[in-house]
Amino acid sequence: MSDERDERPALEIIRGSATEEELAALIAVVSDAYAAEESDAVAEEPVMSAWTRTQRSLRTPLRRDIPWGRFAG
């Protein structure tokens, strides 16, 4: 099984000719933007108090459309 992070994106210049310095600057800017976006995309874990952990959930409402017992006519 290969990890998705092991795969590196391909960079292809399709128009013009870029120097090594321009490519290095491009890679640095894109890498920095990706790292900033990745750090901002972390979801905060909800904080649960002791009360919410031990609290019993609410009962579902009774269904009024079902008659009670065998004696419903």
Phi and psi restraints in degrees (range 20) as a CNS / XPLOR table:
assign (resid 1 and name C) (resid 2 and name N)
       (resid 2 and name CA) (resid 2 and name C) 1.0 -102.3 20.0 2
assign (resid 2 and name N) (resid 2 and name CA)
       (resid 2 and name C) (resid 3 and name N) 1.0 140.0 20.0 2
assign (resid 2 and name C) (resid 3 and name N)
       (resid 3 and name CA) (resid 3 and name C) 1.0 -81.4 20.0 2
assign (resid 3 and name N) (resid 3 and name CA)
       (resid 3 and name C) (resid 4 and name N) 1.0 142.9 20.0 2
assign (resid 3 and name C) (resid 4 and name N)
       (resid 4 and name CA) (resid 4 and name C) 1.0 -64.3 20.0 2
assign (resid 4 and name N) (resid 4 and name CA)
       (resid 4 and name C) (resid 5 and name N) 1.0 -29.2 20.0 2
assign (resid 4 and name C) (resid 5 and name N)
       (resid 5 and name CA) (resid 5 and name C) 1.0 -73.9 20.0 2
assign (resid 5 and name N) (resid 5 and name CA)
       (resid 5 and name C) (resid 6 and name N) 1.0 -17.7 20.0 2
assign (resid 5 and name C) (resid 6 and name N)
       (resid 6 and name CA) (resid 6 and name C) 1.0 -72.5 20.0 2
assign (resid 6 and name N) (resid 6 and name CA)
       (resid 6 and name C) (resid 7 and name N) 1.0 -26.8 20.0 2
assign (resid 6 and name C) (resid 7 and name N)
       (resid 7 and name CA) (resid 7 and name C) 1.0 -77.5 20.0 2
assign (resid 7 and name N) (resid 7 and name CA)
       (resid 7 and name C) (resid 8 and name N) 1.0 132.6 20.0 2
assign (resid 7 and name C) (resid 8 and name N)
       (resid 8 and name CA) (resid 8 and name C) 1.0 -104.3 20.0 2
assign (resid 8 and name N) (resid 8 and name CA)
       (resid 8 and name C) (resid 9 and name N) 1.0 139.3 20.0 2
assign (resid 8 and name C) (resid 9 and name N)
       (resid 9 and name CA) (resid 9 and name C) 1.0 -70.2 20.0 2
assign (resid 9 and name N) (resid 9 and name CA)
       (resid 9 and name C) (resid 10 and name N) 1.0 146.8 20.0 2
assign (resid 9 and name C) (resid 10 and name N)
       (resid 10 and name CA) (resid 10 and name C) 1.0 -88.7 20.0 2
assign (resid 10 and name N) (resid 10 and name CA)
       (resid 10 and name C) (resid 11 and name N) 1.0 140.9 20.0 2
assign (resid 10 and name C) (resid 11 and name N)
       (resid 11 and name CA) (resid 11 and name C) 1.0 -115.6 20.0 2
assign (resid 11 and name N) (resid 11 and name CA)
       (resid 11 and name C) (resid 12 and name N) 1.0 119.2 20.0 2
assign (resid 11 and name C) (resid 12 and name N)
       (resid 12 and name CA) (resid 12 and name C) 1.0 -126.5 20.0 2
assign (resid 12 and name N) (resid 12 and name CA)
       (resid 12 and name C) (resid 13 and name N) 1.0 125.4 20.0 2
assign (resid 12 and name C) (resid 13 and name N)
       (resid 13 and name CA) (resid 13 and name C) 1.0 -89.4 20.0 2
assign (resid 13 and name N) (resid 13 and name CA)
       (resid 13 and name C) (resid 14 and name N) 1.0 117.7 20.0 2
assign (resid 13 and name C) (resid 14 and name N)
       (resid 14 and name CA) (resid 14 and name C) 1.0 -105.7 20.0 2
assign (resid 14 and name N) (resid 14 and name CA)
       (resid 14 and name C) (resid 15 and name N) 1.0 -8.9 20.0 2
assign (resid 14 and name C) (resid 15 and name N)
       (resid 15 and name CA) (resid 15 and name C) 1.0 -146.7 20.0 2
assign (resid 15 and name N) (resid 15 and name CA)
       (resid 15 and name C) (resid 16 and name N) 1.0 133.3 20.0 2
assign (resid 15 and name C) (resid 16 and name N)
       (resid 16 and name CA) (resid 16 and name C) 1.0 78.9 20.0 2
assign (resid 16 and name N) (resid 16 and name CA)
       (resid 16 and name C) (resid 17 and name N) 1.0 -171.8 20.0 2
assign (resid 16 and name C) (resid 17 and name N)
       (resid 17 and name CA) (resid 17 and name C) 1.0 -133.3 20.0 2
assign (resid 17 and name N) (resid 17 and name CA)
       (resid 17 and name C) (resid 18 and name N) 1.0 126.0 20.0 2
assign (resid 17 and name C) (resid 18 and name N)
       (resid 18 and name CA) (resid 18 and name C) 1.0 -103.8 20.0 2
assign (resid 18 and name N) (resid 18 and name CA)
       (resid 18 and name C) (resid 19 and name N) 1.0 142.1 20.0 2
assign (resid 18 and name C) (resid 19 and name N)
       (resid 19 and name CA) (resid 19 and name C) 1.0 -80.5 20.0 2
assign (resid 19 and name N) (resid 19 and name CA)
       (resid 19 and name C) (resid 20 and name N) 1.0 169.2 20.0 2
assign (resid 19 and name C) (resid 20 and name N)
       (resid 20 and name CA) (resid 20 and name C) 1.0 -64.1 20.0 2
assign (resid 20 and name N) (resid 20 and name CA)
       (resid 20 and name C) (resid 21 and name N) 1.0 -35.1 20.0 2
assign (resid 20 and name C) (resid 21 and name N)
       (resid 21 and name CA) (resid 21 and name C) 1.0 -66.8 20.0 2
assign (resid 21 and name N) (resid 21 and name CA)
       (resid 21 and name C) (resid 22 and name N) 1.0 -40.6 20.0 2
assign (resid 21 and name C) (resid 22 and name N)
       (resid 22 and name CA) (resid 22 and name C) 1.0 -66.1 20.0 2
assign (resid 22 and name N) (resid 22 and name CA)
       (resid 22 and name C) (resid 23 and name N) 1.0 -40.8 20.0 2
assign (resid 22 and name C) (resid 23 and name N)
       (resid 23 and name CA) (resid 23 and name C) 1.0 -64.4 20.0 2
assign (resid 23 and name N) (resid 23 and name CA)
       (resid 23 and name C) (resid 24 and name N) 1.0 -40.7 20.0 2
assign (resid 23 and name C) (resid 24 and name N)
       (resid 24 and name CA) (resid 24 and name C) 1.0 -64.2 20.0 2
assign (resid 24 and name N) (resid 24 and name CA)
       (resid 24 and name C) (resid 25 and name N) 1.0 -40.8 20.0 2
assign (resid 24 and name C) (resid 25 and name N)
       (resid 25 and name CA) (resid 25 and name C) 1.0 -65.6 20.0 2
assign (resid 25 and name N) (resid 25 and name CA)
       (resid 25 and name C) (resid 26 and name N) 1.0 -40.9 20.0 2
assign (resid 25 and name C) (resid 26 and name N)
       (resid 26 and name CA) (resid 26 and name C) 1.0 -62.6 20.0 2
assign (resid 26 and name N) (resid 26 and name CA)
       (resid 26 and name C) (resid 27 and name N) 1.0 -46.1 20.0 2
assign (resid 26 and name C) (resid 27 and name N)
       (resid 27 and name CA) (resid 27 and name C) 1.0 -64.3 20.0 2
assign (resid 27 and name N) (resid 27 and name CA)
       (resid 27 and name C) (resid 28 and name N) 1.0 -39.1 20.0 2
assign (resid 27 and name C) (resid 28 and name N)
       (resid 28 and name CA) (resid 28 and name C) 1.0 -65.1 20.0 2
assign (resid 28 and name N) (resid 28 and name CA)
       (resid 28 and name C) (resid 29 and name N) 1.0 -43.0 20.0 2
assign (resid 28 and name C) (resid 29 and name N)
       (resid 29 and name CA) (resid 29 and name C) 1.0 -67.5 20.0 2
assign (resid 29 and name N) (resid 29 and name CA)
       (resid 29 and name C) (resid 30 and name N) 1.0 -45.1 20.0 2
assign (resid 29 and name C) (resid 30 and name N)
       (resid 30 and name CA) (resid 30 and name C) 1.0 -66.6 20.0 2
assign (resid 30 and name N) (resid 30 and name CA)
       (resid 30 and name C) (resid 31 and name N) 1.0 -40.5 20.0 2
assign (resid 30 and name C) (resid 31 and name N)
       (resid 31 and name CA) (resid 31 and name C) 1.0 -64.1 20.0 2
assign (resid 31 and name N) (resid 31 and name CA)
       (resid 31 and name C) (resid 32 and name N) 1.0 -41.1 20.0 2
assign (resid 31 and name C) (resid 32 and name N)
       (resid 32 and name CA) (resid 32 and name C) 1.0 -66.0 20.0 2
assign (resid 32 and name N) (resid 32 and name CA)
       (resid 32 and name C) (resid 33 and name N) 1.0 -42.0 20.0 2
assign (resid 32 and name C) (resid 33 and name N)
       (resid 33 and name CA) (resid 33 and name C) 1.0 -65.1 20.0 2
assign (resid 33 and name N) (resid 33 and name CA)
       (resid 33 and name C) (resid 34 and name N) 1.0 -39.1 20.0 2
assign (resid 33 and name C) (resid 34 and name N)
       (resid 34 and name CA) (resid 34 and name C) 1.0 -66.0 20.0 2
assign (resid 34 and name N) (resid 34 and name CA)
       (resid 34 and name C) (resid 35 and name N) 1.0 -42.6 20.0 2
assign (resid 34 and name C) (resid 35 and name N)
       (resid 35 and name CA) (resid 35 and name C) 1.0 -64.3 20.0 2
assign (resid 35 and name N) (resid 35 and name CA)
       (resid 35 and name C) (resid 36 and name N) 1.0 -39.4 20.0 2
assign (resid 35 and name C) (resid 36 and name N)
       (resid 36 and name CA) (resid 36 and name C) 1.0 -66.9 20.0 2
assign (resid 36 and name N) (resid 36 and name CA)
       (resid 36 and name C) (resid 37 and name N) 1.0 -41.7 20.0 2
assign (resid 36 and name C) (resid 37 and name N)
       (resid 37 and name CA) (resid 37 and name C) 1.0 -67.0 20.0 2
assign (resid 37 and name N) (resid 37 and name CA)
       (resid 37 and name C) (resid 38 and name N) 1.0 -38.5 20.0 2
assign (resid 37 and name C) (resid 38 and name N)
       (resid 38 and name CA) (resid 38 and name C) 1.0 -65.4 20.0 2
assign (resid 38 and name N) (resid 38 and name CA)
       (resid 38 and name C) (resid 39 and name N) 1.0 -38.9 20.0 2
assign (resid 38 and name C) (resid 39 and name N)
       (resid 39 and name CA) (resid 39 and name C) 1.0 -71.7 20.0 2
assign (resid 39 and name N) (resid 39 and name CA)
       (resid 39 and name C) (resid 40 and name N) 1.0 -31.0 20.0 2
assign (resid 39 and name C) (resid 40 and name N)
       (resid 40 and name CA) (resid 40 and name C) 1.0 -78.4 20.0 2
assign (resid 40 and name N) (resid 40 and name CA)
       (resid 40 and name C) (resid 41 and name N) 1.0 -20.5 20.0 2
assign (resid 40 and name C) (resid 41 and name N)
       (resid 41 and name CA) (resid 41 and name C) 1.0 -84.1 20.0 2
assign (resid 41 and name N) (resid 41 and name CA)
       (resid 41 and name C) (resid 42 and name N) 1.0 2.8 20.0 2
assign (resid 41 and name C) (resid 42 and name N)
       (resid 42 and name CA) (resid 42 and name C) 1.0 -75.8 20.0 2
assign (resid 42 and name N) (resid 42 and name CA)
       (resid 42 and name C) (resid 43 and name N) 1.0 125.4 20.0 2
assign (resid 42 and name C) (resid 43 and name N)
       (resid 43 and name CA) (resid 43 and name C) 1.0 -82.1 20.0 2
assign (resid 43 and name N) (resid 43 and name CA)
       (resid 43 and name C) (resid 44 and name N) 1.0 139.2 20.0 2
assign (resid 43 and name C) (resid 44 and name N)
       (resid 44 and name CA) (resid 44 and name C) 1.0 -77.2 20.0 2
assign (resid 44 and name N) (resid 44 and name CA)
       (resid 44 and name C) (resid 45 and name N) 1.0 139.9 20.0 2
assign (resid 44 and name C) (resid 45 and name N)
       (resid 45 and name CA) (resid 45 and name C) 1.0 -79.6 20.0 2
assign (resid 45 and name N) (resid 45 and name CA)
       (resid 45 and name C) (resid 46 and name N) 1.0 136.3 20.0 2
assign (resid 45 and name C) (resid 46 and name N)
       (resid 46 and name CA) (resid 46 and name C) 1.0 -66.0 20.0 2
assign (resid 46 and name N) (resid 46 and name CA)
       (resid 46 and name C) (resid 47 and name N) 1.0 141.3 20.0 2
assign (resid 46 and name C) (resid 47 and name N)
       (resid 47 and name CA) (resid 47 and name C) 1.0 -89.8 20.0 2
assign (resid 47 and name N) (resid 47 and name CA)
       (resid 47 and name C) (resid 48 and name N) 1.0 122.4 20.0 2
assign (resid 47 and name C) (resid 48 and name N)
       (resid 48 and name CA) (resid 48 and name C) 1.0 -110.0 20.0 2
assign (resid 48 and name N) (resid 48 and name CA)
       (resid 48 and name C) (resid 49 and name N) 1.0 128.0 20.0 2
assign (resid 48 and name C) (resid 49 and name N)
       (resid 49 and name CA) (resid 49 and name C) 1.0 -82.9 20.0 2
assign (resid 49 and name N) (resid 49 and name CA)
       (resid 49 and name C) (resid 50 and name N) 1.0 170.0 20.0 2
assign (resid 49 and name C) (resid 50 and name N)
       (resid 50 and name CA) (resid 50 and name C) 1.0 -63.0 20.0 2
assign (resid 50 and name N) (resid 50 and name CA)
       (resid 50 and name C) (resid 51 and name N) 1.0 -31.8 20.0 2
assign (resid 50 and name C) (resid 51 and name N)
       (resid 51 and name CA) (resid 51 and name C) 1.0 -65.7 20.0 2
assign (resid 51 and name N) (resid 51 and name CA)
       (resid 51 and name C) (resid 52 and name N) 1.0 -45.9 20.0 2
assign (resid 51 and name C) (resid 52 and name N)
       (resid 52 and name CA) (resid 52 and name C) 1.0 -70.2 20.0 2
assign (resid 52 and name N) (resid 52 and name CA)
       (resid 52 and name C) (resid 53 and name N) 1.0 -28.0 20.0 2
assign (resid 52 and name C) (resid 53 and name N)
       (resid 53 and name CA) (resid 53 and name C) 1.0 -71.2 20.0 2
assign (resid 53 and name N) (resid 53 and name CA)
       (resid 53 and name C) (resid 54 and name N) 1.0 -34.2 20.0 2
assign (resid 53 and name C) (resid 54 and name N)
       (resid 54 and name CA) (resid 54 and name C) 1.0 -99.0 20.0 2
assign (resid 54 and name N) (resid 54 and name CA)
       (resid 54 and name C) (resid 55 and name N) 1.0 -4.2 20.0 2
assign (resid 54 and name C) (resid 55 and name N)
       (resid 55 and name CA) (resid 55 and name C) 1.0 -71.5 20.0 2
assign (resid 55 and name N) (resid 55 and name CA)
       (resid 55 and name C) (resid 56 and name N) 1.0 135.7 20.0 2
assign (resid 55 and name C) (resid 56 and name N)
       (resid 56 and name CA) (resid 56 and name C) 1.0 -80.5 20.0 2
assign (resid 56 and name N) (resid 56 and name CA)
       (resid 56 and name C) (resid 57 and name N) 1.0 140.6 20.0 2
assign (resid 56 and name C) (resid 57 and name N)
       (resid 57 and name CA) (resid 57 and name C) 1.0 -71.3 20.0 2
assign (resid 57 and name N) (resid 57 and name CA)
       (resid 57 and name C) (resid 58 and name N) 1.0 158.9 20.0 2
assign (resid 57 and name C) (resid 58 and name N)
       (resid 58 and name CA) (resid 58 and name C) 1.0 -70.8 20.0 2
assign (resid 58 and name N) (resid 58 and name CA)
       (resid 58 and name C) (resid 59 and name N) 1.0 147.9 20.0 2
assign (resid 58 and name C) (resid 59 and name N)
       (resid 59 and name CA) (resid 59 and name C) 1.0 -74.5 20.0 2
assign (resid 59 and name N) (resid 59 and name CA)
       (resid 59 and name C) (resid 60 and name N) 1.0 145.8 20.0 2
assign (resid 59 and name C) (resid 60 and name N)
       (resid 60 and name CA) (resid 60 and name C) 1.0 -71.3 20.0 2
assign (resid 60 and name N) (resid 60 and name CA)
       (resid 60 and name C) (resid 61 and name N) 1.0 148.3 20.0 2
assign (resid 60 and name C) (resid 61 and name N)
       (resid 61 and name CA) (resid 61 and name C) 1.0 -65.2 20.0 2
assign (resid 61 and name N) (resid 61 and name CA)
       (resid 61 and name C) (resid 62 and name N) 1.0 152.6 20.0 2
assign (resid 61 and name C) (resid 62 and name N)
       (resid 62 and name CA) (resid 62 and name C) 1.0 -69.7 20.0 2
assign (resid 62 and name N) (resid 62 and name CA)
       (resid 62 and name C) (resid 63 and name N) 1.0 144.0 20.0 2
assign (resid 62 and name C) (resid 63 and name N)
       (resid 63 and name CA) (resid 63 and name C) 1.0 -88.0 20.0 2
assign (resid 63 and name N) (resid 63 and name CA)
       (resid 63 and name C) (resid 64 and name N) 1.0 115.9 20.0 2
assign (resid 63 and name C) (resid 64 and name N)
       (resid 64 and name CA) (resid 64 and name C) 1.0 -82.3 20.0 2
assign (resid 64 and name N) (resid 64 and name CA)
       (resid 64 and name C) (resid 65 and name N) 1.0 -14.0 20.0 2
assign (resid 64 and name C) (resid 65 and name N)
       (resid 65 and name CA) (resid 65 and name C) 1.0 -80.5 20.0 2
assign (resid 65 and name N) (resid 65 and name CA)
       (resid 65 and name C) (resid 66 and name N) 1.0 -14.4 20.0 2
assign (resid 65 and name C) (resid 66 and name N)
       (resid 66 and name CA) (resid 66 and name C) 1.0 -96.5 20.0 2
assign (resid 66 and name N) (resid 66 and name CA)
       (resid 66 and name C) (resid 67 and name N) 1.0 124.7 20.0 2
assign (resid 66 and name C) (resid 67 and name N)
       (resid 67 and name CA) (resid 67 and name C) 1.0 -69.5 20.0 2
assign (resid 67 and name N) (resid 67 and name CA)
       (resid 67 and name C) (resid 68 and name N) 1.0 155.5 20.0 2
assign (resid 67 and name C) (resid 68 and name N)
       (resid 68 and name CA) (resid 68 and name C) 1.0 -85.1 20.0 2
assign (resid 68 and name N) (resid 68 and name CA)
       (resid 68 and name C) (resid 69 and name N) 1.0 127.2 20.0 2
assign (resid 68 and name C) (resid 69 and name N)
       (resid 69 and name CA) (resid 69 and name C) 1.0 61.8 20.0 2
assign (resid 69 and name N) (resid 69 and name CA)
       (resid 69 and name C) (resid 70 and name N) 1.0 -162.4 20.0 2
assign (resid 69 and name C) (resid 70 and name N)
       (resid 70 and name CA) (resid 70 and name C) 1.0 -87.3 20.0 2
assign (resid 70 and name N) (resid 70 and name CA)
       (resid 70 and name C) (resid 71 and name N) 1.0 -9.8 20.0 2
assign (resid 70 and name C) (resid 71 and name N)
       (resid 71 and name CA) (resid 71 and name C) 1.0 -90.7 20.0 2
assign (resid 71 and name N) (resid 71 and name CA)
       (resid 71 and name C) (resid 72 and name N) 1.0 6.1 20.0 2
assign (resid 71 and name C) (resid 72 and name N)
       (resid 72 and name CA) (resid 72 and name C) 1.0 -76.4 20.0 2
assign (resid 72 and name N) (resid 72 and name CA)
       (resid 72 and name C) (resid 73 and name N) 1.0 133.1 20.0 2
